[in-house]
Amino acid sequence: ALKFATRLSHKLRSDKIDGNTNIDVPGYCQKSIDVWLKQCRGTRTVNKQQQKHHDILFTDASKFGWGAYLVRSNGEISITGGAWPQHTSLMTTNINNMEAIAVAKAFDTFKEKLMVGKNVDFRIDNTSVERAMARAVARTFGINSLLQSTLQELARNGFNYSTSFVKSADNFADEPSRGKQPRAWEGGDSSRGVVGRVAA
């Protein structure tokens, strides 16, 4: 289903088809697309209570790998990341997909720590993924598929979460995603971003 959706997105970008073109969806894709549509249509707003203390989770992806930089509300810093497998799949050949995978890996890695306060601001330097997290839906099937598990976990566990776009130069996860020495946290902006929406 992902390959089919990716081919369609390439055709859209190259103007071979447009938004009014009728597309025959292969049977093997139908189930995945139905699940995606259900996720798109069934959203609810998460708790909008703006608590004073919240964790900040920077995520990033590069051609080398992914990185995450967690700043806990108590000042504790946790950093992780890893290289992509030598033979990457179609899922990781698109930078938007890479960024979505980085968010999912970061959340999975630090979930236990994040569960303490259940209040996190995601800092992401990719506008497509940042908006997808904020709205709990993306314009592409690939990003939706990659973020689905994370969004469901946020909803299931009653998280307050928000998203903020950050420039690459201000993304503390940039160095870990490239396999480089991470920079030291110097305080930075602790304000909240856009309150997120999660799949019901």
C-alpha positions as CSV (number, residue, x, y, z in Angstrom):
1,A,0.0,0.0,0.0
2,L,2.9,2.4,0.8
3,K,4.5,1.8,-2.6
4,F,1.2,2.5,-4.3
5,A,0.7,5.7,-2.3
6,T,4.3,6.8,-3.0
7,R,3.9,6.3,-6.7
8,L,0.7,8.4,-6.6
9,S,2.5,11.2,-4.7
10,H,5.3,11.2,-7.3
11,K,2.7,11.5,-10.1
12,L,1.0,14.4,-8.2
13,R,4.3,16.3,-7.8
14,S,5.2,15.8,-11.5
15,D,1.7,17.0,-12.6
16,K,0.9,13.6,-14.3
17,I,-2.3,13.6,-12.3
18,D,-4.2,16.1,-10.3
19,G,-6.7,16.2,-7.4
20,N,-9.6,15.5,-9.8
21,T,-8.1,12.4,-11.3
22,N,-10.0,9.2,-10.6
23,I,-7.7,6.4,-9.3
24,D,-8.4,2.7,-9.3
25,V,-7.2,1.4,-5.9
26,P,-5.9,-2.2,-6.0
27,G,-7.6,-4.6,-3.7
28,Y,-4.5,-5.2,-1.6
29,C,-4.4,-1.5,-0.7
30,Q,-8.0,-1.2,0.3
31,K,-7.8,-2.3,3.9
32,S,-4.8,-0.1,4.7
33,I,-6.5,2.9,3.1
34,D,-9.8,2.2,5.0
35,V,-7.8,2.2,8.3
36,W,-6.1,5.5,7.3
37,L,-9.4,7.1,6.4
38,K,-10.9,6.0,9.7
39,Q,-8.0,7.6,11.5
40,C,-8.4,10.8,9.6
41,R,-12.1,11.1,10.3
42,G,-12.0,10.1,13.9
43,T,-10.1,12.7,15.9
44,R,-10.6,14.3,19.2
45,T,-8.8,17.1,20.9
46,V,-6.4,16.2,23.7
47,N,-6.5,17.8,27.1
48,K,-5.7,21.4,26.5
49,Q,-4.7,22.2,30.1
50,Q,-1.4,24.1,29.9
51,Q,0.6,22.8,32.8
52,K,3.5,24.8,33.9
53,H,6.0,22.0,33.8
54,H,6.5,19.9,30.7
55,D,9.1,17.8,29.0
56,I,10.6,18.9,25.6
57,L,11.5,16.2,23.1
58,F,13.6,17.2,20.1
59,T,13.6,14.8,17.2
60,D,15.5,14.8,13.9
61,A,16.6,12.6,11.0
62,S,19.4,12.7,8.4
63,K,20.8,10.5,5.7
64,F,22.9,8.9,8.4
65,G,20.3,8.1,11.0
66,W,17.9,9.5,13.6
67,G,18.3,11.4,16.9
68,A,16.3,12.4,19.9
69,Y,17.1,14.9,22.7
70,L,14.9,14.9,25.8
71,V,14.8,17.7,28.2
72,R,12.8,16.7,31.3
73,S,10.9,19.3,33.3
74,N,13.3,18.5,36.2
75,G,16.3,19.5,34.1
76,E,17.4,15.9,33.4
77,I,18.8,15.4,29.8
78,S,18.6,12.2,27.8
79,I,20.0,11.7,24.4
80,T,19.8,8.8,21.9
81,G,19.9,8.0,18.2
82,G,21.1,5.5,15.7
83,A,22.1,4.8,12.1
84,W,19.7,3.6,9.5
85,P,20.2,0.0,8.5
86,Q,22.7,-0.5,5.6
87,H,19.9,-1.5,3.2
88,T,17.1,1.0,3.8
89,S,13.6,0.3,2.6
90,L,11.3,2.5,0.6
91,M,10.0,3.7,4.0
92,T,13.3,5.5,4.8
93,T,14.2,6.9,1.3
94,N,12.0,10.0,1.8
95,I,13.1,12.6,4.3
96,N,9.6,13.2,5.5
97,N,9.2,9.5,6.3
98,M,12.6,9.5,8.0
99,E,11.5,12.4,10.2
100,A,8.3,10.5,11.1
101,I,10.3,7.4,12.0
102,A,12.6,9.6,14.2
103,V,9.5,10.9,16.1
104,A,8.2,7.3,16.6
105,K,11.6,6.0,17.7
106,A,12.2,8.9,20.0
107,F,8.8,8.4,21.7
108,D,9.3,4.7,22.0
109,T,12.7,5.1,23.5
110,F,11.7,7.7,26.1
111,K,8.1,6.6,26.7
112,E,8.8,5.4,30.3
113,K,10.3,8.8,31.2
114,L,7.5,10.7,29.4
115,M,4.9,8.7,31.2
116,V,5.9,10.3,34.5
117,G,4.4,13.7,33.6
118,K,2.5,12.9,30.4
119,N,3.1,16.4,29.3
120,V,5.4,16.9,26.3
121,D,6.2,19.4,23.6
122,F,7.6,17.8,20.4
123,R,10.2,20.0,18.7
124,I,10.5,19.0,15.0
125,D,12.3,20.7,12.1
126,N,10.2,19.2,9.4
127,T,6.9,21.1,8.7
128,S,5.1,18.1,7.2
129,V,5.7,15.9,10.2
130,E,5.2,18.7,12.7
131,R,1.8,19.5,11.3
132,A,0.9,15.8,11.1
133,M,1.6,15.5,14.8
134,A,-0.4,18.6,15.6
135,R,-3.4,17.5,13.6
136,A,-3.0,13.7,14.0
137,V,-3.3,13.4,10.2
138,A,-0.9,14.0,7.3
139,R,-1.4,14.6,3.6
140,T,0.6,11.5,2.8
141,F,-0.2,7.8,3.5
142,G,3.4,7.1,4.5
143,I,3.6,9.7,7.3
144,N,0.2,8.6,8.7
145,S,1.2,5.0,8.8
146,L,4.5,5.8,10.5
147,L,3.0,8.1,13.2
148,Q,-0.2,6.0,13.8
149,S,1.2,4.0,16.7
150,T,2.7,7.0,18.4
151,L,-0.5,9.0,18.2
152,Q,-2.6,6.1,19.5
153,E,-0.2,5.7,22.5
154,L,-0.5,9.5,23.2
155,A,-4.3,9.1,23.2
156,R,-4.5,5.9,25.1
157,N,-2.3,7.2,27.9
158,G,-3.9,10.5,28.3
159,F,-1.0,12.7,27.3
160,N,-1.1,16.5,27.1
161,Y,1.1,17.2,24.1
162,S,2.0,20.0,21.8
163,T,4.2,20.5,18.8
164,S,6.6,23.2,17.7
165,F,8.6,23.7,14.5
166,V,12.2,24.5,15.1
167,K,14.9,25.5,12.6
168,S,17.6,22.8,12.1
169,A,20.2,25.1,13.7
170,D,18.0,25.2,16.9
171,N,17.3,21.4,16.9
172,F,19.3,19.7,19.6
173,A,18.6,16.3,18.0
174,D,20.5,17.4,14.9
175,E,23.9,16.1,16.0
176,P,22.7,12.8,17.4
177,S,20.9,12.1,14.1
178,R,24.3,12.5,12.3
179,G,26.3,10.4,14.7
180,K,28.0,13.5,16.1
181,Q,28.7,14.7,19.6
182,P,25.5,16.4,21.0
183,R,25.6,20.0,22.1
184,A,25.0,21.0,25.7
185,W,21.5,22.2,26.7
186,E,21.6,25.9,27.5
187,G,18.0,26.5,28.6
188,G,16.5,27.7,25.3
189,D,12.8,28.5,24.7
190,S,10.5,26.5,27.0
191,S,7.2,27.9,25.7
192,R,4.6,25.5,24.3
193,G,3.8,25.0,20.7
194,V,0.5,24.0,19.0
195,V,-1.7,21.8,21.2
196,G,-1.9,18.5,19.4
197,R,-4.8,16.3,18.3
198,V,-4.7,12.6,18.6
199,A,-6.6,9.8,16.9
200,A,-9.6,8.6,18.8
